[in-house]
Amino acid sequence: MVPAVLRSRLIILQTRSMANAASSPPPPTPSHILETVLYVRSMDASREFYGNILNLKHDLSTPDLTTYPLGQTTLLLFKLGGAHTTDRYPSTERPKDVVPKHGPSSAILDLLTSAENGDSSQAGRSLGQHFALAVDSVADVERWERHFEAVNKEQARVKVLGSMCWPRGGKSLYFEDCDGHVGEIGSRGIWKHY
């Protein structure tokens, strides 16, 4: 049993701690998404698609990771299964400097990769993540439509899924990448803030 004097001292310390936490200002509101991650089956095929079809220039390229800077945002392509297995950059000198493992669990990875390993009942499974790339105007979106048409005349490399004209005057063009992710080229006038 805790003596009454010690209990009252603990209550005072807890009250002071809560008062200090309540009086500190809240953290700042984030301004934008800094990074967006897509998981890919083949880094080479994805580099080809994002570099040659979407005209993105990579900043970093390894067998498991490719990064594309886009304004204040970075698009990260991780090799499917590569980010889930271990923490990244663990250091004995600075043990808190770690990028924790993330991505689909082993069970989900098994489902996604079973078609590649000969299980045809799993064919067509993809993560189907959605991402949107910003352009300024509807005319820019239409230029992307023409670009995809021209690319597909040479060889069918971009599956165009559709387009949408938005009430605020913006336009979106939807396409599928080589891993079944749904990409969007979107102009201003889609959202209140863009």
SULCOR-V663587 format. One record per residue. N is the residue number from 1. RES is the residue in one letter. PHI is phi as a letter, one per 30 degrees, with the letter a starting at -180 (999 if undefined). OMEGA is omega in degrees with one decimal (999 if undefined). BURIAL is # if it has 24 or more other C-alpha atoms within 12 Angstrom, else .. Layout:
((N RES PHI OMEGA BURIAL) (N RES PHI OMEGA BURIAL))
//
This chain:
((1 M 999 -179.1 .) (2 V d 179.1 .) (3 P d -176.7 .) (4 A e -179.4 .) (5 V d -179.9 .) (6 L d 176.8 .) (7 R e -179.0 .) (8 S d 177.5 .) (9 R d 177.4 .) (10 L d 178.9 .) (11 I d 178.8 .) (12 I d 179.8 .) (13 L d 178.2 .) (14 Q d 179.7 .) (15 T d 178.1 .) (16 R d -179.8 .) (17 S d 178.6 .) (18 M d 179.3 .) (19 A d 178.4 .) (20 N d 179.0 .) (21 A d -178.8 .) (22 A d -177.0 .) (23 S d 178.4 .) (24 S d -178.5 .) (25 P d 177.6 .) (26 P d 177.3 .) (27 P d -179.3 .) (28 P d 175.5 .) (29 T d 177.5 .) (30 P e -177.4 .) (31 S c -177.9 .) (32 H a 174.4 .) (33 I d -177.7 .) (34 L d -179.3 .) (35 E b 171.4 .) (36 T b -175.9 #) (37 V c 168.0 #) (38 L b 177.0 #) (39 Y c -174.0 #) (40 V b 179.1 #) (41 R d -178.4 #) (42 S b 179.6 #) (43 M d 179.5 #) (44 D d 179.3 .) (45 A d -179.8 .) (46 S d 176.3 #) (47 R d 177.6 #) (48 E d -177.5 .) (49 F d -174.9 #) (50 Y d 179.3 #) (51 G d -173.1 .) (52 N d -179.3 .) (53 I d -177.9 #) (54 L c 176.5 #) (55 N i 177.9 .) (56 L d 178.6 .) (57 K c -178.6 .) (58 H d -179.9 #) (59 D c -178.4 .) (60 L b -179.6 .) (61 S b 175.6 .) (62 T b 177.8 .) (63 P d -177.5 .) (64 D c -173.2 #) (65 L a 169.5 #) (66 T b -178.9 #) (67 T c 178.3 #) (68 Y b 176.4 #) (69 P d 179.9 .) (70 L b -177.5 .) (71 G i 179.3 .) (72 Q d -175.9 .) (73 T c 174.4 .) (74 T b 173.8 #) (75 L c 179.4 #) (76 L c 172.7 #) (77 L c 176.5 #) (78 F c 172.9 #) (79 K d -178.6 #) (80 L e -178.9 #) (81 G j -176.9 #) (82 G d -177.2 #) (83 A c -176.0 #) (84 H d -168.1 .) (85 T d -177.4 .) (86 T b 170.5 .) (87 D d 180.0 .) (88 R c 174.4 .) (89 Y h 175.5 .) (90 P d -176.6 .) (91 S b 177.3 .) (92 T d 179.0 .) (93 E d -177.8 .) (94 R b -172.8 .) (95 P d 178.7 .) (96 K d 178.9 .) (97 D d -176.3 .) (98 V b 167.0 .) (99 V c -174.8 .) (100 P d 177.3 .) (101 K e -178.6 .) (102 H a -179.0 .) (103 G j -177.6 #) (104 P d 176.9 #) (105 S d 179.6 .) (106 S e -179.9 .) (107 A d 178.2 .) (108 I d 177.3 .) (109 L e 178.4 #) (110 D e 178.4 .) (111 L d -176.3 #) (112 L d -176.4 #) (113 T c -177.1 #) (114 S d 178.1 .) (115 A d 178.5 .) (116 E d -177.9 .) (117 N c 173.2 .) (118 G j 179.8 .) (119 D c -175.1 .) (120 S d 177.9 .) (121 S d -179.7 .) (122 Q c -177.3 .) (123 A e 177.1 .) (124 G i 178.3 .) (125 R d 176.5 .) (126 S b 176.8 #) (127 L d 177.7 #) (128 G h 177.9 .) (129 Q d 179.6 .) (130 H c 173.4 .) (131 F b 179.8 #) (132 A b 176.6 #) (133 L c -173.6 #) (134 A c 167.6 #) (135 V b -172.9 #) (136 D d -167.2 .) (137 S b 173.7 .) (138 V d 178.0 #) (139 A e 177.1 .) (140 D d 177.1 .) (141 V d -179.8 #) (142 E d 174.6 #) (143 R d 177.2 .) (144 W d 176.3 #) (145 E e 179.7 #) (146 R d 177.9 .) (147 H d 179.2 .) (148 F d 177.3 #) (149 E d -179.6 .) (150 A d 178.3 .) (151 V d -177.7 .) (152 N d 175.9 .) (153 K d 177.8 .) (154 E d -178.1 .) (155 Q a -178.8 .) (156 A d -176.6 .) (157 R b -180.0 #) (158 V b 176.5 #) (159 K c 177.0 #) (160 V d -174.8 #) (161 L c -179.5 .) (162 G l 178.3 .) (163 S b -177.4 .) (164 M b 171.8 .) (165 C c -172.6 .) (166 W c -178.1 .) (167 P e -179.7 .) (168 R d 176.7 .) (169 G j 179.3 .) (170 G d 178.7 #) (171 K b 176.7 #) (172 S b 173.5 #) (173 L b -177.0 #) (174 Y c -179.6 #) (175 F b 179.4 #) (176 E c 176.6 #) (177 D d -174.5 #) (178 C d 176.4 #) (179 D c 179.1 #) (180 G i 174.6 #) (181 H d -179.7 #) (182 V c 177.7 #) (183 G c 179.4 #) (184 E b 168.0 #) (185 I c -174.4 #) (186 G b 179.5 #) (187 S c 170.7 #) (188 R d 179.9 #) (189 G j 175.3 .) (190 I c -178.6 #) (191 W c 177.8 .) (192 K d -178.6 .) (193 H d 177.5 .) (194 Y a 999 .))
//
